């Protein structure tokens, strides 16, 4: 792909980020009053109980960031913290009833939101988009693994996103 095409793709991605609402820190793109990080944490905890360290690894965030994130979810009544009976130095995170019902509502709203977007595309366009987006995301994941934390720091310092 030529440089001009890459710049155009970057511009489209930036417009996508803004239009999709990814810059909004207090609500999800589908309009639910939780941050994306909070939703992602609830989704992980819906699957299983986790420690903060385990959750940080799954979310690809620093442990300190996840600790602050969990503090807000505990205060909001979405998550509970309990000592691990087999290792008393470890705290285990569990969804509360409020957390479970909230993540289900987020999922329902999210599916409806995605359906409203995809309804504006033909079935063929939907299939092409899904396949291409999966491949793009896999490539992004590979690049992030290859560059590690040094690559993320360089990206942040470079100014352009």
C-alpha positions as CSV (number, residue, x, y, z in Angstrom):
1,X,0.0,0.0,0.0
2,X,1.3,3.4,-0.9
3,X,2.1,6.0,1.7
4,X,-0.9,8.2,0.6
5,X,-3.2,5.2,0.9
6,X,-1.8,4.5,4.4
7,X,-2.4,8.1,5.5
8,X,-6.0,7.9,4.1
9,X,-6.5,4.6,6.0
10,X,-5.2,6.3,9.2
11,X,-7.6,9.2,8.7
12,X,-10.5,6.8,8.3
13,X,-9.4,4.9,11.4
14,X,-9.3,8.2,13.3
15,X,-12.8,9.1,12.1
16,X,-14.0,5.6,13.1
17,X,-12.6,6.1,16.6
18,X,-14.4,9.4,17.0
19,X,-17.7,8.3,15.4
20,X,-17.7,5.0,17.3
21,X,-17.3,7.0,20.5
22,X,-14.0,5.4,21.6
23,X,-12.8,8.8,22.9
24,X,-15.7,9.0,25.3
25,X,-14.4,7.8,28.7
26,X,-17.7,7.6,30.6
27,X,-19.9,5.5,28.3
28,X,-19.7,2.7,25.8
29,X,-20.3,3.2,22.1
30,X,-23.7,1.7,22.5
31,X,-24.5,4.4,25.2
32,X,-24.2,2.4,28.4
33,X,-22.8,4.5,31.4
34,X,-19.6,2.6,31.9
35,X,-16.2,3.1,30.4
36,X,-14.9,0.5,27.9
37,X,-12.3,-0.6,30.3
38,X,-14.9,-1.2,32.9
39,X,-17.0,-3.2,30.4
40,X,-14.0,-5.3,29.3
41,X,-13.2,-6.0,33.0
42,X,-16.8,-7.1,33.7
43,X,-16.8,-9.3,30.6
44,X,-13.6,-11.1,31.8
45,X,-15.0,-11.5,35.3
46,X,-18.3,-12.9,33.9
47,X,-16.2,-15.8,32.6
48,X,-14.4,-16.6,35.8
49,X,-13.1,-15.1,39.1
50,X,-9.7,-13.5,38.7
51,X,-7.0,-11.7,40.7
52,X,-6.0,-8.1,39.7
53,X,-2.8,-9.4,38.2
54,X,-4.7,-12.0,36.0
55,X,-7.2,-9.3,35.0
56,X,-4.4,-6.9,34.1
57,X,-2.8,-9.5,31.8
58,X,-6.1,-10.2,30.1
59,X,-6.9,-6.5,29.6
60,X,-3.3,-5.8,28.6
61,X,-3.1,-2.9,31.1
62,X,-0.8,-2.1,34.0
63,X,-1.7,-3.6,37.3
64,X,-2.0,-0.2,38.9
65,X,-4.5,0.9,36.2
66,X,-6.6,-2.2,36.9
67,X,-6.5,-1.6,40.6
68,X,-8.0,1.9,40.1
69,X,-10.5,0.4,37.6
70,X,-11.6,-2.2,40.1
71,X,-11.9,0.3,42.9
72,X,-14.5,2.1,40.9
73,X,-16.3,-1.1,40.1
74,X,-16.3,-2.2,43.7
75,X,-17.7,1.3,44.8
76,X,-20.3,1.0,42.1
77,X,-21.4,-2.4,43.4
78,X,-20.5,-4.3,40.2
79,X,-17.6,-6.3,41.6
80,X,-16.7,-7.8,45.0
81,X,-13.2,-8.5,46.4
82,X,-12.6,-11.5,48.6
83,X,-9.5,-13.1,50.1
84,X,-8.4,-16.3,48.3
85,X,-8.9,-19.1,50.8
86,X,-5.9,-21.0,49.4
87,X,-3.6,-18.0,49.3
88,X,-4.6,-15.4,51.9
89,X,-2.2,-12.8,50.3
90,X,-4.3,-12.8,47.2
91,X,-7.6,-11.0,46.5
92,X,-10.1,-12.6,44.1
93,X,-12.5,-10.5,42.1
94,X,-16.1,-11.7,41.5
95,X,-19.0,-10.1,39.7
96,X,-21.9,-9.1,41.9
97,X,-25.5,-9.6,40.9
98,X,-25.5,-6.0,39.7
99,X,-22.4,-6.6,37.7
100,X,-23.9,-9.7,36.1
101,X,-27.1,-8.0,35.1
102,X,-25.2,-4.9,33.9
103,X,-22.9,-6.8,31.6
104,X,-26.0,-8.7,30.1
105,X,-27.7,-5.3,29.4
106,X,-24.5,-4.0,27.9
107,X,-24.3,-7.0,25.6
108,X,-27.9,-6.6,24.5
109,X,-27.5,-2.9,23.8
110,X,-24.2,-3.6,22.0
111,X,-25.7,-6.3,19.7
112,X,-28.5,-4.0,18.8
113,X,-26.1,-1.1,18.1
114,X,-23.9,-3.3,15.9
115,X,-27.0,-4.6,14.1
116,X,-28.2,-1.1,13.3
117,X,-24.8,-0.3,11.8
118,X,-24.5,-3.5,9.8
119,X,-28.1,-3.2,8.5
120,X,-26.8,-0.4,6.3
121,X,-24.5,-2.8,4.4
122,X,-25.3,-5.7,2.1
123,X,-24.7,-9.2,3.4
124,X,-21.7,-9.5,1.1
125,X,-20.3,-6.2,2.4
126,X,-20.9,-7.4,6.0
127,X,-19.0,-10.7,5.3
128,X,-16.1,-8.8,3.6
129,X,-15.9,-6.3,6.4
130,X,-15.9,-9.0,9.1
131,X,-13.2,-11.0,7.4
132,X,-11.0,-8.0,6.7
133,X,-11.5,-6.5,10.2
134,X,-10.6,-9.9,11.8
135,X,-7.4,-10.0,9.6
136,X,-6.5,-6.4,10.4
137,X,-7.0,-7.0,14.1
138,X,-4.8,-10.2,14.0
139,X,-2.1,-8.2,12.2
140,X,-2.3,-5.5,14.8
141,X,-2.0,-8.0,17.6
142,X,1.0,-9.6,15.9
143,X,2.7,-6.2,15.5
144,X,2.1,-5.3,19.2
145,X,3.6,-8.6,20.3
146,X,6.6,-8.1,18.1
147,X,7.2,-4.5,19.3
148,X,6.4,-5.1,23.0
149,X,6.2,-2.2,25.4
150,X,9.0,-0.4,23.6
151,X,6.9,-0.1,20.5
152,X,4.0,1.4,22.4
153,X,6.2,4.0,24.1
154,X,7.7,4.9,20.7
155,X,4.2,5.2,19.2
156,X,3.1,7.5,22.1
157,X,6.2,9.7,21.6
158,X,5.9,9.9,17.9
159,X,2.8,12.1,18.0
160,X,0.9,10.6,15.1
161,X,-1.6,7.9,15.8
